[in-house]
Amino acid sequence: MTKLIVQGIPSSAAPSRQAEVHSLVDALIEKRLEEVAEIEQMVQRYERRVQKEEQAYRTMSTFRKFLSGKKPDHHAAVEYIHYVKKPLEKARKLREEIARYEAMKLNGEYIEE
């Protein structure tokens, strides 16, 4: 799927087409912003859960710590990559995409497929 970016609006295009394109770009930007917000909420929930687990482990008696055990460090690292690092990378890419859409909107460009 190759997208061609065309500079400016051709003179034959009606102003209604430009308004339609702008409304579609605005809707797409809103959708991407919602995705970013969902990702950030997911990361915050994970960090709160991990913090609560660590706090509960620290408050345990020595005997209960011995019986319950703790996740190995490499498991915690893999969880961090899966639940924090990769989603935040996706959010960063979505923000870059939003910036491109806003720049296209300001410059009067539109996308043809």
Backbone as CSV, one residue per row, in Angstrom:
resi,resn,N_x,N_y,N_z,CA_x,CA_y,CA_z,C_x,C_y,C_z
1,MET,0.846,-1.159,0.000,0.000,0.000,0.000,0.895,1.227,0.000
2,THR,1.072,1.811,-1.145,1.899,2.990,-1.286,1.015,4.213,-1.273
3,LYS,1.415,5.186,-0.476,0.655,6.427,-0.387,1.440,7.535,-1.062
4,LEU,0.769,8.303,-1.876,1.376,9.407,-2.589,0.944,10.699,-1.915
5,ILE,1.906,11.505,-1.527,1.585,12.791,-0.917,1.626,13.846,-2.006
6,VAL,0.529,14.539,-2.165,0.409,15.552,-3.200,0.460,16.913,-2.530
7,GLN,1.283,17.805,-3.067,1.418,19.156,-2.519,0.224,19.992,-2.963
8,GLY,-0.397,20.656,-2.001,-1.488,21.572,-2.311,-2.737,20.863,-2.808
9,ILE,-3.792,21.599,-2.928,-5.054,21.089,-3.430,-5.190,21.555,-4.877
10,PRO,-5.477,20.648,-5.818,-5.652,21.072,-7.209,-6.799,22.071,-7.332
11,SER,-6.683,22.950,-8.316,-7.681,24.009,-8.471,-9.064,23.440,-8.794
12,SER,-9.106,22.233,-9.364,-10.403,21.651,-9.712,-11.128,21.091,-8.488
13,ALA,-10.403,20.904,-7.386,-11.038,20.362,-6.184,-11.875,21.439,-5.517
14,ALA,-13.035,21.057,-5.079,-13.940,22.002,-4.422,-13.494,22.229,-2.986
15,PRO,-13.824,23.391,-2.425,-13.490,23.638,-1.018,-14.109,22.596,-0.088
16,SER,-15.238,22.021,-0.504,-15.865,20.995,0.340,-14.974,19.763,0.445
17,ARG,-14.238,19.451,-0.618,-13.328,18.301,-0.577,-12.195,18.565,0.420
18,GLN,-11.694,19.793,0.419,-10.638,20.152,1.365,-11.159,20.062,2.801
19,ALA,-12.362,20.516,3.025,-12.960,20.440,4.357,-13.173,18.990,4.762
20,GLU,-13.558,18.163,3.800,-13.759,16.734,4.065,-12.440,16.070,4.448
21,VAL,-11.390,16.404,3.729,-10.069,15.838,4.027,-9.612,16.284,5.413
22,HIS,-9.818,17.563,5.731,-9.427,18.070,7.049,-10.201,17.374,8.166
23,SER,-11.485,17.131,7.942,-12.273,16.459,8.977,-11.810,15.013,9.148
24,LEU,-11.448,14.360,8.063,-10.932,12.993,8.154,-9.588,12.955,8.882
25,VAL,-8.735,13.911,8.592,-7.430,13.977,9.267,-7.634,14.269,10.750
26,ASP,-8.567,15.160,11.065,-8.854,15.450,12.478,-9.356,14.203,13.202
27,ALA,-10.231,13.444,12.548,-10.744,12.215,13.155,-9.618,11.202,13.371
28,LEU,-8.722,11.114,12.404,-7.592,10.194,12.521,-6.660,10.616,13.656
29,ILE,-6.434,11.914,13.776,-5.589,12.424,14.868,-6.226,12.103,16.213
30,GLU,-7.530,12.297,16.340,-8.230,11.988,17.597,-8.114,10.504,17.936
31,LYS,-8.263,9.662,16.927,-8.160,8.212,17.155,-6.769,7.843,17.644
32,ARG,-5.747,8.421,17.035,-4.365,8.131,17.448,-4.099,8.644,18.866
33,LEU,-4.639,9.810,19.210,-4.471,10.342,20.562,-5.126,9.432,21.592
34,GLU,-6.286,8.866,21.248,-6.940,7.920,22.152,-6.093,6.662,22.339
35,GLU,-5.482,6.181,21.262,-4.621,5.008,21.355,-3.433,5.294,22.275
36,VAL,-2.839,6.472,22.137,-1.706,6.850,22.992,-2.142,6.895,24.456
37,ALA,-3.316,7.462,24.719,-3.820,7.545,26.090,-4.058,6.150,26.669
38,GLU,-4.603,5.244,25.867,-4.831,3.874,26.331,-3.521,3.176,26.658
39,ILE,-2.520,3.370,25.827,-1.213,2.753,26.067,-0.619,3.279,27.365
40,GLU,-0.681,4.595,27.557,-0.122,5.180,28.778,-0.860,4.703,30.024
41,GLN,-2.176,4.537,29.938,-2.934,4.010,31.072,-2.531,2.577,31.382
42,MET,-2.331,1.776,30.339,-1.926,0.384,30.531,-0.570,0.316,31.239
43,VAL,0.357,1.160,30.833,1.687,1.185,31.446,1.583,1.616,32.912
44,GLN,0.770,2.614,33.188,0.601,3.075,34.570,-0.015,1.990,35.445
45,ARG,-1.002,1.263,34.921,-1.602,0.163,35.695,-0.561,-0.904,36.009
46,TYR,0.270,-1.242,35.019,1.310,-2.243,35.237,2.294,-1.773,36.306
47,GLU,2.733,-0.516,36.225,3.698,0.001,37.198,3.113,0.034,38.609
48,ARG,1.828,0.401,38.738,1.182,0.377,40.054,1.112,-1.044,40.606
49,ARG,0.772,-2.007,39.740,0.677,-3.401,40.175,2.021,-3.912,40.651
50,VAL,3.078,-3.631,39.908,4.420,-4.072,40.289,4.838,-3.413,41.599
51,GLN,4.532,-2.151,41.745,4.886,-1.438,42.981,4.166,-2.051,44.184
52,LYS,2.884,-2.390,44.022,2.137,-3.023,45.110,2.714,-4.395,45.441
53,GLU,3.086,-5.161,44.419,3.678,-6.474,44.663,4.999,-6.353,45.427
54,GLU,5.825,-5.390,45.032,7.100,-5.187,45.721,6.880,-4.755,47.172
55,GLN,5.913,-3.879,47.378,5.620,-3.414,48.732,5.108,-4.574,49.599
56,ALA,4.246,-5.400,49.036,3.732,-6.544,49.786,4.858,-7.512,50.127
57,TYR,5.777,-7.718,49.191,6.900,-8.633,49.434,7.806,-8.083,50.538
58,ARG,8.048,-6.762,50.520,8.915,-6.166,51.539,8.319,-6.238,52.941
59,THR,6.999,-6.195,53.045,6.368,-6.219,54.362,6.215,-7.634,54.926
60,MET,6.506,-8.647,54.123,6.383,-10.034,54.592,7.466,-10.366,55.617
61,SER,7.143,-11.323,56.441,8.154,-11.825,57.380,9.176,-12.648,56.602
62,THR,10.288,-12.888,57.209,11.365,-13.644,56.555,10.887,-15.035,56.164
63,PHE,10.140,-15.673,57.036,9.658,-17.022,56.755,8.697,-17.027,55.565
64,ARG,7.793,-16.038,55.500,6.851,-15.963,54.378,7.583,-15.640,53.084
65,LYS,8.622,-14.807,53.154,9.421,-14.524,51.961,10.066,-15.803,51.456
66,PHE,10.560,-16.608,52.388,11.198,-17.870,52.025,10.208,-18.794,51.318
67,LEU,8.974,-18.846,51.810,7.966,-19.732,51.233,7.411,-19.202,49.910
68,SER,7.224,-17.897,49.813,6.590,-17.347,48.616,7.561,-17.206,47.448
69,GLY,8.794,-16.872,47.737,9.757,-16.667,46.653,9.504,-15.362,45.928
70,LYS,10.398,-15.021,45.062,10.305,-13.782,44.296,10.656,-14.108,42.854
71,LYS,10.098,-13.351,41.930,10.402,-13.575,40.520,11.887,-13.355,40.275
72,PRO,12.479,-14.201,39.452,13.878,-13.943,39.079,13.989,-12.612,38.332
73,ASP,15.155,-11.992,38.427,15.351,-10.678,37.805,15.127,-10.698,36.302
74,HIS,15.529,-11.790,35.643,15.356,-11.812,34.192,13.867,-11.896,33.819
75,HIS,13.024,-12.480,34.661,11.583,-12.475,34.401,11.034,-11.059,34.523
76,ALA,11.483,-10.354,35.533,11.046,-8.972,35.712,11.487,-8.114,34.523
77,ALA,12.685,-8.368,34.016,13.180,-7.599,32.873,12.350,-7.874,31.625
78,VAL,11.995,-9.132,31.403,11.177,-9.472,30.236,9.788,-8.850,30.369
79,GLU,9.215,-8.898,31.566,7.920,-8.255,31.783,8.002,-6.759,31.516
80,TYR,9.064,-6.127,31.966,9.235,-4.691,31.756,9.276,-4.378,30.261
81,ILE,10.016,-5.165,29.518,10.096,-4.940,28.068,8.721,-5.104,27.435
82,HIS,7.999,-6.161,27.838,6.704,-6.456,27.237,5.627,-5.443,27.620
83,TYR,5.581,-5.044,28.888,4.497,-4.194,29.378,4.816,-2.705,29.391
84,VAL,6.095,-2.327,29.290,6.438,-0.905,29.374,7.196,-0.433,28.132
85,LYS,8.325,-1.039,27.861,9.207,-0.514,26.818,8.571,-0.555,25.426
86,LYS,8.041,-1.705,25.030,7.441,-1.809,23.692,6.192,-0.940,23.543
87,PRO,5.276,-0.927,24.526,4.122,-0.029,24.376,4.507,1.455,24.311
88,LEU,5.505,1.869,25.093,5.920,3.267,25.036,6.578,3.588,23.694
89,GLU,7.256,2.619,23.108,7.827,2.811,21.767,6.698,2.987,20.746
90,LYS,5.648,2.188,20.889,4.499,2.315,19.998,3.839,3.685,20.167
91,ALA,3.724,4.153,21.401,3.138,5.469,21.658,3.986,6.570,21.033
92,ARG,5.314,6.431,21.098,6.196,7.429,20.489,5.975,7.475,18.975
93,LYS,5.848,6.298,18.344,5.609,6.256,16.893,4.261,6.874,16.543
94,LEU,3.257,6.626,17.374,1.947,7.231,17.121,2.011,8.752,17.236
95,ARG,2.778,9.255,18.199,2.932,10.715,18.325,3.633,11.303,17.098
96,GLU,4.630,10.598,16.569,5.297,11.059,15.344,4.312,11.080,14.177
97,GLU,3.463,10.061,14.112,2.457,10.006,13.053,1.482,11.175,13.192
98,ILE,1.073,11.472,14.406,0.172,12.607,14.654,0.835,13.907,14.209
99,ALA,2.120,14.064,14.516,2.836,15.278,14.113,2.877,15.405,12.584
100,ARG,3.066,14.284,11.882,3.061,14.318,10.417,1.697,14.734,9.882
101,TYR,0.625,14.189,10.470,-0.725,14.555,10.030,-0.997,16.034,10.264
102,GLU,-0.583,16.547,11.410,-0.805,17.965,11.702,-0.001,18.852,10.757
103,ALA,1.219,18.429,10.427,2.029,19.200,9.484,1.389,19.200,8.101
104,MET,0.859,18.047,7.691,0.190,17.974,6.386,-1.031,18.891,6.372
105,LYS,-1.760,18.915,7.477,-2.955,19.742,7.549,-2.597,21.221,7.451
106,LEU,-1.514,21.611,8.118,-1.095,23.024,8.086,-0.569,23.429,6.722
107,ASN,0.101,22.517,6.031,0.694,22.834,4.734,-0.261,22.669,3.577
108,GLY,-1.475,22.197,3.845,-2.460,22.035,2.763,-2.219,20.812,1.922
109,GLU,-1.502,19.844,2.455,-1.251,18.602,1.713,-2.349,17.610,2.026
110,TYR,-2.517,16.642,1.142,-3.417,15.542,1.444,-2.839,14.271,0.847
111,ILE,-3.398,13.157,1.264,-2.873,11.852,0.856,-3.821,11.219,-0.159
112,GLU,-3.252,10.719,-1.242,-4.030,9.943,-2.204,-3.585,8.505,-2.128
113,GLU,-4.531,7.593,-2.176,-4.163,6.170,-2.121,-4.384,5.543,-3.473
